[in-house]
Amino acid sequence: MPSEIAVGNVLEGQVTAIKEYGAFVSLSAGRSGLVHISQIASEYVKQVEDYLSVGETVKVKVIDISDTGKVSLSIKQVAPLERKDGKKPEALRERRSPARADSSPAGRPPRKERQDTGKDKLNSLEEKLKKWMKSSEERMQDLASKQKRK
């Protein structure tokens, strides 16, 4: 495995700090880089601590080195992490599965199933268009009358 810090290289490093936006990883030659929260797992990551802990050794890929020398790293491009507790991410738990389509989130009435045909949708669109045209014409008349007054 290459130990040189260059874009595209896969390196091994140790997590030295965890912040709400990602984790800092110590690399070779005393350098360190940041694994942004979006580069930890393929799924939505709400808290970095659910996937990483300080002192843990991880494989990272160097995805960018800025002009100022900041090193951007990715774990998910090498081997995306799974939650330590094995739970699904919150964003996925909140979505309703097709099997539970009749249930509704707390505080909201269940959705009514629509059986609109293409013709119903077309009629609805035509009605909206007619209302918009009427409103537009009224505004144009108002503007014209204001112009005449000046």
Secondary structure, DSSP 8 states (H G I E B T S, - for coil): ---S--TT-EEEEEEEEEETTEEEEE-GGG-EEEEEGGGS-SS--S-GGGT--TT-EEEEEEEEE-TT--EEEESTTT-----TT----HHHHHS--GGGTT---TTS---------HHHHHHHHHHHHHHHHHHHHHHHHHHHHHHHH-
